[in-house]
Amino acid sequence: MESKRPPLRLFPLGTDPRQQGCAYWLEIGSYRLLLDCGLPASALLKALPGIPDAVICSHAHFDHVQGLPGFYRRYPQVPIYATPVTAHLASGLWERGIWPAYDREIRFPPFRALPFGQAREILPHLMLTFFAAGHLPGAAATLLQNTQTTPAQTCLYTGDCSLASTRFAPGLDLGALRHWQPDVLLIEASLGATHHPPRRQLENRLVERLFSALAAGQTVLFPLPVLGLGQELIFLLKAHHRFTQAAQELTVWVAPGLAAGCNLYERLLPYLPGPVRNFATYQALFWEDRLQPRVQPLTEADPLPQGLLLCDADAGPEAWDPIWSELLAQPQRSCLLVQLPEVKLATPLDQWPLPLRSRLEVEWLTWHSHNDVGHLTQIIHTFRPQHLVLVHANPQQAQDLADLPELCNRYHVHCPQPGHWLELADSRLQTLVKPSPFPSNPALRYEGEVEEIWQEHGSPRTLAGVQVRLPPQITEDPRWAAWAETGLVEAHWQGSELVLRGLSPRELIRPAKTTTPATGVPRPHQAPLPGSMKCHSCRFARQILTAHTQILRCDQERSPLYRLQVDPQGSCPYHQPLEIRSSG
């Protein structure tokens, strides 16, 4: 017998990692939890709606843990949970003084370490289980269960996750999580609705660009975070054939903060994947002074070398001063600054010396260490949550993902903003200020009949189609009008279930694809238009990605494609060429 569930409420304190950081206040049952402490301490303490019963840290990146020391100083009685590896990395960076706003007078908080896969009752009737999330060693997807209800109320928070494995961390453990169907899935949406090439392809492009710059005699500055991506790329460069077989001598210099992160990784060998442990039995993971390429930590005594310098992206101006001084003293030296879209400089370029900026070549290269839309939708459809909450992205990226028909037509999708409550009551997610237009009983089901239609004329007898009959009461639901607006439906298999969904007018105007509606009639589409009338040349096609990948979204309110992601080669009747855009 099911018992009435208490409300589950979410209050985001910060959702965009490129602004302040990420932190989420979650109320489940009678408990209040803080998921991550990624805001600076002053902002975090000001935004908290109360004192939490526990804090859960997903992984050791600064945009998820930087407020921990300040929080612990104010509330030392609140327990903090993380995996052993996350505790090691976070405390190790603090002890080495690398943490933003480091204060030697503040004691770093002790963690209550919980291994992967072991459920623990952290509060009466509240179970916590960590699962491997990929992305970074020790990164955890957090499963919370309120066992006071039958069935238990569940919430899954992915933190930053990666379905693809990296060299130092296996991917998100979908196998262990597959049987959970959480009431709420709180998932990172860092890349929004974007598609990216395979990781190996991105790695080869990056290596080729770095190698060509070094072969041309340039000094290459490459800012990276002190944990995760920095160690991945050092390991890549150390083993890639373009560097190991180079004719000229190559040295990779590693800045102090990044070098400290490498030293922390070397103490994690028992937790790292088998291939990495095997590699470490024959040589050091990162440092190399005999083979090609040489990998060395950069000290203050070293002059700025000619070659590749992996810098601390999180460093302040005081850490950049020696580099700036050396470059300004050698105006003849050609310099290249390589930047990745997901790496934000704590000291932005507009704070660099103007004479240096005027001769510094800056190049952006495509890279990602988060899930693109393909992996994200695979994760979501595996979990099949009732309610999907998209976080860890700027608002536009999250909205682009939420607008995908395969998500918004199947789940309750929300893109929360900091300072606004979301409430889950009676198994239905809704905002406190915007009531849902749908019926209050989401569990309502309609039973019908399925009949195979056979072609009786001719020989042999063939199956002409399948007919589904449903009771007329289904049309009384206010959602019916939108669902059946075009009279065409699409059917596809999801595991052992056959899912039906209505096709909207906006979808029908798209060029026909291999998918065929359940009516058996091909989708209508427009006659081809001239090349000059494609979406890529329309004034209403707004680019929603970086300048290196052309993915567009339609801003023409009259178009059936309005607010949808469009193909650059697509077209619609409301095309207007770029030339008529006002210069004002």
C-alpha positions as CSV (number, residue, x, y, z in Angstrom):
1,M,0.0,0.0,0.0
2,E,1.4,3.4,-1.0
3,S,1.7,6.1,1.6
4,K,1.3,9.8,1.0
5,R,4.7,11.3,0.1
6,P,5.9,14.5,1.7
7,P,6.8,17.3,-0.7
8,L,10.2,17.4,-2.3
9,R,11.5,21.0,-2.8
10,L,14.5,22.4,-4.7
11,F,16.0,25.8,-4.2
12,P,19.0,26.4,-6.5
13,L,21.6,28.7,-5.0
14,G,23.7,28.7,-8.2
15,T,23.3,26.8,-11.4
16,D,25.8,28.3,-13.9
17,P,29.4,27.2,-13.4
18,R,30.7,30.1,-15.5
19,Q,29.1,32.7,-13.2
20,Q,29.6,31.9,-9.5
21,G,29.4,28.2,-9.2
22,C,26.9,25.4,-8.4
23,A,25.0,24.7,-5.2
24,Y,21.5,23.3,-4.6
25,W,19.3,23.2,-1.5
26,L,17.1,20.1,-1.5
27,E,14.3,19.3,0.9
28,I,13.4,15.6,0.8
29,G,11.1,14.2,3.5
30,S,11.8,16.1,6.7
31,Y,15.4,16.8,5.8
32,R,17.3,19.7,4.2
33,L,20.4,18.9,2.2
34,L,23.0,21.0,0.4
35,L,24.2,19.5,-2.8
36,D,27.6,21.0,-3.6
37,C,29.1,24.3,-2.3
38,G,30.4,25.8,-5.5
39,L,29.6,29.5,-4.6
40,P,32.2,31.7,-2.9
41,A,31.7,31.5,0.9
42,S,30.2,34.9,1.3
43,A,27.6,34.4,-1.5
44,L,26.9,30.9,-0.3
45,L,26.2,31.8,3.3
46,K,24.0,34.7,2.2
47,A,21.9,32.6,-0.2
48,L,21.3,29.7,2.2
49,P,17.6,29.5,3.3
50,G,18.6,27.8,6.6
51,I,21.0,25.4,8.1
52,P,21.2,22.1,6.2
53,D,21.2,18.7,7.9
54,A,24.0,17.5,5.7
55,V,26.2,18.5,2.8
56,I,27.0,16.3,-0.1
57,C,29.9,17.0,-2.5
58,S,29.8,15.5,-5.9
59,H,33.5,16.1,-6.9
60,A,36.5,18.3,-6.2
61,H,36.3,20.9,-9.0
62,F,36.3,24.5,-7.6
63,D,32.9,25.4,-9.1
64,H,31.4,22.7,-6.8
65,V,33.4,23.0,-3.6
66,Q,35.0,26.4,-3.3
67,G,32.6,27.5,-0.5
68,L,33.2,24.5,1.7
69,P,35.9,26.1,4.0
70,G,33.8,29.1,4.7
71,F,30.7,27.0,5.2
72,Y,32.5,24.7,7.7
73,R,33.8,27.7,9.6
74,R,30.2,28.9,10.1
75,Y,28.5,25.5,10.6
76,P,31.1,23.0,11.9
77,Q,28.4,20.7,13.2
78,V,27.0,19.9,9.8
79,P,28.4,16.6,8.4
80,I,30.0,16.6,4.9
81,Y,29.8,13.6,2.6
82,A,32.0,12.7,-0.4
83,T,33.9,9.8,-1.9
84,P,37.5,9.1,-0.5
85,V,39.1,10.4,-3.7
86,T,37.1,13.6,-3.7
87,A,38.1,14.2,0.0
88,H,41.8,13.5,-0.9
89,L,41.8,15.9,-3.9
90,A,39.9,18.7,-2.3
91,S,41.8,18.7,1.0
92,G,45.1,18.3,-0.9
93,L,44.6,21.4,-2.9
94,W,43.7,23.4,0.2
95,E,46.8,22.2,2.1
96,R,49.0,23.4,-0.9
97,G,47.4,26.8,-0.9
98,I,46.0,26.5,-4.4
99,W,42.3,27.0,-3.4
100,P,40.7,30.3,-4.5
101,A,40.6,32.7,-1.6
102,Y,42.9,30.4,0.4
103,D,43.2,31.4,4.1
104,R,45.7,29.6,6.3
105,E,43.7,30.6,9.4
106,I,40.8,28.5,8.3
107,R,40.8,24.7,8.9
108,F,39.7,22.6,6.0
109,P,36.5,20.6,6.8
110,P,36.8,16.9,7.5
111,F,34.8,14.6,5.2
112,R,32.8,11.5,6.0
113,A,34.0,9.4,3.1
114,L,31.6,6.9,1.5
115,P,32.8,4.4,-1.2
116,F,30.9,3.8,-4.4
117,G,28.0,1.5,-4.3
118,Q,27.5,1.3,-0.5
119,A,24.1,2.6,0.7
120,R,24.3,4.3,4.1
121,E,21.6,5.8,6.3
122,I,23.0,9.3,6.9
123,L,19.9,10.4,8.7
124,P,16.9,8.4,10.0
125,H,15.1,6.9,7.0
126,L,17.4,8.8,4.5
127,M,19.7,6.6,2.5
128,L,22.7,7.9,0.5
129,T,24.5,5.9,-2.2
130,F,27.4,7.1,-4.5
131,F,27.9,5.8,-8.0
132,A,30.8,6.5,-10.3
133,A,30.0,9.5,-12.5
134,G,33.1,9.7,-14.7
135,H,34.4,13.3,-15.5
136,L,37.0,13.3,-12.7
137,P,38.5,10.6,-10.3
138,G,36.1,10.3,-7.4
139,A,33.2,12.2,-9.0
140,A,29.9,10.7,-7.8
141,A,26.3,10.6,-8.9
142,T,24.3,10.8,-5.7
143,L,21.2,8.7,-5.1
144,L,19.0,9.8,-2.2
145,Q,16.1,7.7,-0.9
146,N,13.5,8.7,1.6
147,T,12.3,5.4,3.0
148,Q,9.5,6.8,5.1
149,T,7.2,6.4,2.2
150,T,6.2,3.3,0.2
151,P,7.5,3.2,-2.4
152,A,10.6,5.2,-1.4
153,Q,10.9,8.7,-2.7
154,T,14.1,9.0,-4.8
155,C,16.2,11.8,-6.2
156,L,19.3,11.3,-8.3
157,Y,21.8,14.1,-8.7
158,T,24.5,13.4,-11.3
159,G,26.9,16.3,-10.5
160,D,29.2,16.7,-13.4
161,C,29.2,13.4,-15.3
162,S,30.5,11.8,-18.4
163,L,29.1,8.7,-20.1
164,A,32.5,8.3,-21.9
165,S,35.4,7.1,-19.9
166,T,38.6,9.2,-19.6
167,R,42.1,8.0,-18.9
168,F,41.7,8.5,-15.2
169,A,38.0,7.9,-14.5
170,P,35.5,5.3,-15.9
171,G,32.3,6.7,-17.3
172,L,29.0,7.0,-15.5
173,D,28.0,3.6,-14.2
174,L,24.7,3.2,-16.0
175,G,24.7,-0.5,-15.4
176,A,24.5,0.0,-11.6
177,L,21.9,2.7,-11.9
178,R,19.7,1.2,-14.7
179,H,17.0,-0.3,-12.4
180,W,16.5,3.0,-10.6
181,Q,13.7,5.2,-12.0
182,P,14.0,8.3,-9.8
183,D,11.1,10.6,-9.1
184,V,13.5,13.5,-9.9
185,L,16.7,13.5,-12.0
186,L,18.9,16.5,-11.3
187,I,21.3,16.4,-14.3
188,E,24.1,18.6,-15.6
189,A,23.3,20.2,-19.0
190,S,26.7,21.9,-19.7
191,L,26.7,21.5,-23.5
192,G,22.9,22.0,-24.0
193,A,21.6,20.6,-27.2
194,T,25.0,20.4,-29.0
195,H,26.6,17.5,-30.7
196,H,30.4,16.9,-30.6
197,P,32.8,14.7,-32.6
198,P,34.3,11.7,-30.8
199,R,36.9,12.4,-28.1
200,R,39.7,10.8,-30.1
201,Q,39.0,13.1,-33.0
202,L,39.1,16.2,-30.8
203,E,42.4,15.0,-29.2
204,N,44.1,14.5,-32.5
205,R,43.0,18.0,-33.7
206,L,44.4,19.5,-30.5
207,V,47.7,17.7,-30.7
208,E,48.2,18.7,-34.3
209,R,47.6,22.4,-33.6
210,L,50.0,22.4,-30.6
211,F,52.6,20.6,-32.6
212,S,52.4,22.9,-35.5
213,A,52.7,26.0,-33.3
214,L,55.8,24.5,-31.5
215,A,57.4,23.5,-34.9
216,A,56.9,27.2,-36.0
217,G,59.0,28.3,-33.0
218,Q,56.1,29.8,-31.0
219,T,55.8,29.9,-27.2
220,V,52.4,28.3,-26.5
221,L,50.4,29.3,-23.4
222,F,47.7,26.7,-22.6
223,P,45.6,27.5,-19.5
224,L,44.0,24.4,-17.9
225,P,42.2,23.7,-14.6
226,V,44.4,22.2,-11.9
227,L,42.4,19.0,-11.7
228,G,41.0,16.8,-14.4
229,L,41.5,18.2,-17.9
230,G,45.1,19.2,-17.1
231,Q,46.2,15.7,-16.1
232,E,44.3,14.2,-19.1
233,L,46.1,16.4,-21.6
234,I,49.6,15.9,-20.0
235,F,49.1,12.2,-20.2
236,L,47.9,12.5,-23.8
237,L,50.9,14.6,-24.9
238,K,53.3,12.3,-23.1
239,A,52.1,9.3,-25.1
240,H,51.0,10.8,-28.4
241,H,53.2,9.8,-31.4
242,R,53.4,13.4,-32.7
243,F,55.3,14.3,-29.5
244,T,57.2,11.0,-28.8
245,Q,58.5,10.8,-32.3
246,A,59.2,14.5,-33.0
247,A,62.5,15.4,-34.7
248,Q,63.1,18.5,-32.6
249,E,63.4,18.4,-28.8
250,L,60.1,19.2,-27.1
251,T,59.5,20.1,-23.5
252,V,56.1,20.5,-21.7
253,W,56.4,22.9,-18.8
254,V,53.7,22.6,-16.1
255,A,52.8,25.6,-13.9
256,P,52.9,25.1,-10.1
257,G,49.1,24.7,-9.4
258,L,48.7,22.2,-12.2
259,A,51.9,20.4,-11.0
260,A,50.4,20.1,-7.5
261,G,47.3,18.5,-9.0
262,C,49.5,16.0,-10.8
263,N,51.3,15.1,-7.6
264,L,47.9,14.5,-5.9
265,Y,47.0,12.1,-8.8
266,E,50.2,10.1,-8.2
267,R,49.0,9.3,-4.7
268,L,45.7,8.0,-6.1
269,L,47.1,5.0,-7.9
270,P,45.0,2.3,-6.1
271,Y,41.8,4.2,-7.3
272,L,42.8,4.7,-10.9
273,P,42.0,2.4,-13.8
274,G,44.1,-0.7,-14.5
275,P,45.9,0.6,-17.6
276,V,47.1,3.7,-15.7
277,R,48.4,1.6,-12.8
278,N,50.2,-0.6,-15.2
279,F,51.8,2.4,-16.9
280,A,52.9,3.7,-13.5
281,T,54.9,0.5,-12.7
282,Y,57.4,1.4,-15.5
283,Q,57.6,5.2,-15.3
284,A,56.1,8.3,-13.6
285,L,52.6,9.2,-14.6
286,F,53.5,12.8,-15.6
287,W,57.1,13.8,-15.0
288,E,59.8,12.8,-17.6
289,D,63.3,14.1,-18.0
290,R,64.8,11.4,-20.2
291,L,62.4,10.5,-23.0
292,Q,60.6,12.6,-25.6
293,P,58.8,14.8,-24.8
294,R,60.3,16.0,-21.5
295,V,57.6,17.0,-18.9
296,Q,58.8,19.2,-16.1
297,P,57.2,21.4,-13.4
298,L,58.0,25.1,-13.8
299,T,59.7,26.7,-10.8
300,E,60.3,30.4,-10.1
301,A,64.0,29.9,-10.8
302,D,63.3,28.8,-14.4
303,P,63.2,31.5,-17.1
304,L,60.1,31.4,-19.3
305,P,61.0,28.6,-21.7
306,Q,60.5,28.4,-25.4
307,G,57.9,25.7,-25.9
308,L,54.6,24.6,-24.4
309,L,53.6,26.0,-21.0
310,L,50.5,24.5,-19.4
311,C,49.3,27.3,-17.2
312,D,46.9,27.5,-14.2
313,A,43.5,28.7,-15.5
314,D,42.5,29.4,-11.9
315,A,45.5,31.6,-11.1
316,G,45.2,35.2,-10.2
317,P,47.3,38.2,-11.6
318,E,50.1,37.6,-9.1
319,A,50.7,34.1,-10.6
320,W,50.7,35.5,-14.1
321,D,53.1,38.4,-13.4
322,P,56.4,36.5,-13.9
323,I,55.1,35.1,-17.3
324,W,53.9,38.5,-18.4
325,S,57.3,40.1,-17.5
326,E,59.3,37.5,-19.4
327,L,57.1,37.9,-22.5
328,L,57.2,41.7,-22.4
329,A,61.0,41.6,-22.0
330,Q,61.2,39.6,-25.3
331,P,59.1,41.5,-27.8
332,Q,60.5,39.4,-30.7
333,R,59.0,36.2,-29.3
334,S,55.9,34.9,-31.1
335,C,53.2,33.8,-28.6
336,L,50.1,31.7,-29.0
337,L,47.4,31.5,-26.3
338,V,45.2,28.4,-26.8
339,Q,41.8,28.4,-25.1
340,L,39.1,25.8,-24.7
341,P,35.4,26.8,-24.5
342,E,34.9,25.2,-21.1
343,V,38.0,26.6,-19.5
344,K,37.4,30.0,-17.9
345,L,40.4,32.2,-17.1
346,A,40.2,33.5,-13.5
347,T,42.4,36.4,-14.8
348,P,40.5,37.4,-18.1
349,L,42.4,38.7,-21.1
350,D,41.2,42.2,-20.6
351,Q,43.3,42.3,-17.4
352,W,46.5,41.3,-19.2
353,P,49.0,44.0,-20.1
354,L,47.9,45.9,-23.2
355,P,51.3,45.7,-25.0
356,L,51.2,41.9,-24.6
357,R,47.6,41.6,-25.8
358,S,48.4,43.5,-29.0
359,R,50.9,40.9,-30.1
360,L,49.4,37.8,-28.6
361,E,47.6,35.4,-31.0
362,V,44.6,33.8,-29.4
363,E,43.0,30.6,-30.8
364,W,40.0,28.7,-29.6
365,L,39.9,25.0,-30.1
366,T,36.9,22.7,-29.8
367,W,36.9,20.5,-26.7
368,H,34.5,19.0,-24.2
369,S,34.7,16.9,-21.0
370,H,30.9,16.8,-20.4
371,N,28.1,14.9,-22.1
372,D,26.8,16.2,-25.4
373,V,23.1,15.9,-26.3
374,G,23.5,12.3,-27.5
375,H,24.9,11.0,-24.3
376,L,22.6,13.2,-22.2
377,T,19.4,11.9,-23.8
378,Q,20.7,8.3,-23.5
379,I,21.2,8.8,-19.7
380,I,17.8,10.4,-19.3
381,H,15.9,7.7,-21.3
382,T,17.8,5.0,-19.3
383,F,16.6,6.5,-16.0
384,R,13.1,7.5,-17.2
385,P,12.5,9.9,-14.4
386,Q,9.1,11.5,-13.8
387,H,10.7,14.9,-13.5
388,L,13.8,16.2,-15.2
389,V,15.7,19.2,-13.8
390,L,18.5,20.7,-16.0
391,V,21.3,22.4,-14.1
392,H,25.0,23.3,-14.5
393,A,24.5,25.3,-17.7
394,N,23.8,28.9,-18.7
395,P,20.1,29.5,-19.1
396,Q,20.1,29.4,-22.9
397,Q,22.0,26.1,-23.1
398,A,19.6,24.5,-20.6
399,Q,16.5,25.9,-22.5
400,D,17.8,24.6,-25.8
401,L,18.0,21.1,-24.3
402,A,14.6,21.4,-22.7
403,D,13.0,22.4,-26.0
404,L,13.9,19.1,-27.6
405,P,10.7,17.2,-28.4
406,E,12.0,13.9,-27.2
407,L,12.4,15.4,-23.7
408,C,9.6,18.0,-23.4
409,N,7.0,15.6,-24.8
410,R,7.9,12.7,-22.4
411,Y,9.1,14.3,-19.1
412,H,8.3,17.2,-16.8
413,V,11.3,19.4,-17.7
414,H,12.4,22.4,-15.8
415,C,15.4,24.8,-16.0
416,P,15.5,26.4,-12.6
417,Q,17.0,29.8,-11.9
418,P,18.9,30.7,-8.6
419,G,16.6,32.0,-5.9
420,H,13.4,30.4,-7.2
421,W,11.7,27.4,-5.5
422,L,10.6,24.3,-7.3
423,E,8.2,22.0,-5.4
424,L,7.3,18.3,-6.0
425,A,4.0,17.4,-4.4
426,D,1.9,14.4,-5.1
427,S,4.4,13.1,-7.7
428,R,4.0,16.2,-9.9
429,L,6.7,18.8,-10.4
430,Q,5.5,22.4,-10.6
431,T,6.7,25.9,-9.8
432,L,5.2,27.6,-6.8
433,V,4.1,30.6,-8.9
434,K,2.9,28.8,-12.1
435,P,0.2,26.2,-11.7
436,S,0.2,23.3,-14.2
437,P,-2.7,23.3,-16.8
438,F,-2.8,19.5,-16.9
439,P,-5.1,17.3,-14.8
440,S,-4.2,16.7,-11.2
441,N,-4.0,12.9,-11.7
442,P,-0.9,12.2,-13.8
443,A,-1.3,8.4,-13.3
444,L,-4.5,8.2,-15.3
445,R,-4.4,5.4,-17.9
446,Y,-6.5,4.5,-20.9
447,E,-6.9,0.9,-22.0
448,G,-7.6,-0.1,-25.6
449,E,-7.3,-2.7,-28.2
450,V,-4.6,-3.5,-30.9
451,E,-5.6,-5.1,-34.2
452,E,-3.5,-6.2,-37.1
453,I,-4.9,-5.2,-40.5
454,W,-4.3,-7.7,-43.3
455,Q,-4.4,-7.2,-47.0
456,E,-6.9,-9.9,-48.2
457,H,-6.7,-9.2,-51.9
458,G,-4.0,-10.9,-53.9
459,S,-1.6,-13.7,-52.8
460,P,0.2,-14.1,-50.5
461,R,-1.8,-12.5,-47.7
462,T,0.2,-9.5,-46.3
463,L,0.1,-7.4,-43.2
464,A,-1.0,-3.9,-44.2
465,G,-0.8,-2.1,-40.8
466,V,-1.7,-2.0,-37.1
467,Q,-4.7,-0.2,-35.7
468,V,-4.9,1.0,-32.1
469,R,-8.4,1.7,-30.6
470,L,-8.7,3.9,-27.5
471,P,-11.8,4.9,-25.6
472,P,-13.4,8.3,-26.4
473,Q,-12.8,9.6,-22.9
474,I,-9.2,10.3,-23.8
475,T,-10.4,13.3,-25.8
476,E,-11.7,14.9,-22.6
477,D,-8.1,15.5,-21.4
478,P,-7.0,19.1,-22.2
479,R,-3.7,17.7,-23.6
480,W,-5.5,15.9,-26.4
481,A,-6.0,18.9,-28.6
482,A,-2.3,19.6,-28.8
483,W,-1.4,15.9,-29.1
484,A,-3.7,15.2,-32.0
485,E,-3.5,18.5,-33.7
486,T,-2.1,17.2,-37.0
487,G,-3.7,13.8,-37.0
488,L,-0.4,12.1,-37.3
489,V,1.5,10.2,-34.7
490,E,5.0,8.7,-34.4
491,A,5.8,5.4,-32.7
492,H,9.1,4.1,-31.5
493,W,10.4,1.3,-29.2
494,Q,11.8,2.2,-25.8
495,G,13.1,-1.0,-24.5
496,S,10.1,-3.4,-24.5
497,E,7.6,-0.5,-24.5
498,L,6.1,1.1,-27.7
499,V,5.8,4.8,-27.2
500,L,3.3,7.0,-29.2
501,R,3.5,10.7,-29.5
502,G,1.7,13.3,-31.6
503,L,3.5,15.2,-34.3
504,S,3.3,19.0,-34.1
505,P,2.9,21.3,-37.2
506,R,6.5,22.5,-36.6
507,E,7.9,19.0,-37.1
508,L,5.9,18.4,-40.2
509,I,7.6,21.3,-42.1
510,R,11.0,19.8,-41.6
511,P,12.5,17.8,-44.4
512,A,11.4,14.1,-44.4
513,K,13.7,11.7,-42.5
514,T,13.8,8.0,-42.3
515,T,11.3,7.9,-39.5
516,T,7.7,7.2,-40.8
517,P,4.6,8.3,-38.9
518,A,2.4,5.6,-37.5
519,T,-0.2,6.3,-40.2
520,G,2.1,4.9,-42.8
521,V,1.9,8.1,-44.8
522,P,5.3,9.9,-45.3
523,R,5.6,13.3,-43.7
524,P,4.9,16.2,-45.9
525,H,7.8,18.5,-46.7
526,Q,8.6,21.6,-48.7
527,A,9.9,21.6,-52.2
528,P,13.6,22.4,-52.4
529,L,14.3,26.1,-52.3
530,P,17.4,27.9,-53.8
531,G,20.6,27.7,-51.9
532,S,20.5,31.4,-51.1
533,M,17.2,30.7,-49.1
534,K,18.7,28.3,-46.6
535,C,18.6,28.8,-42.9
536,H,22.3,29.6,-42.7
537,S,21.7,32.8,-44.7
538,C,18.5,33.9,-42.9
539,R,18.6,36.9,-40.6
540,F,16.4,35.1,-38.0
541,A,18.8,32.1,-37.7
542,R,20.7,32.7,-34.4
543,Q,23.8,30.8,-33.7
544,I,23.6,29.0,-30.3
545,L,27.1,27.6,-30.1
546,T,30.6,28.8,-30.5
547,A,32.0,30.3,-33.6
548,H,33.6,27.0,-34.6
549,T,30.4,24.9,-35.0
550,Q,27.4,26.2,-36.9
551,I,24.3,25.1,-35.0
552,L,21.3,27.5,-35.4
553,R,18.1,28.3,-33.7
554,C,15.1,30.1,-35.4
555,D,14.0,33.4,-34.0
556,Q,11.2,34.1,-36.6
557,E,8.0,34.0,-34.6
558,R,5.9,33.4,-37.7
559,S,7.9,30.3,-38.7
560,P,6.8,26.8,-37.7
561,L,10.4,26.3,-36.7
562,Y,10.3,29.1,-34.1
563,R,12.5,28.4,-31.0
564,L,13.7,25.1,-32.6
565,Q,17.2,24.0,-33.5
566,V,17.4,24.1,-37.3
567,D,19.7,22.6,-39.9
568,P,21.8,25.2,-41.6
569,Q,20.7,23.7,-45.0
570,G,17.0,23.8,-43.9
571,S,14.5,26.3,-45.1
572,C,11.0,27.7,-44.5
573,P,8.5,30.1,-46.2
574,Y,9.5,33.0,-43.9
575,H,13.2,33.2,-44.9
576,Q,14.7,36.7,-45.0
577,P,18.3,37.2,-46.3
578,L,21.0,38.5,-44.1
579,E,21.5,41.5,-46.4
580,I,18.3,43.2,-45.1
581,R,19.5,43.2,-41.5
582,S,19.5,46.8,-40.2
583,S,23.0,48.2,-39.7
584,G,21.8,50.1,-36.6
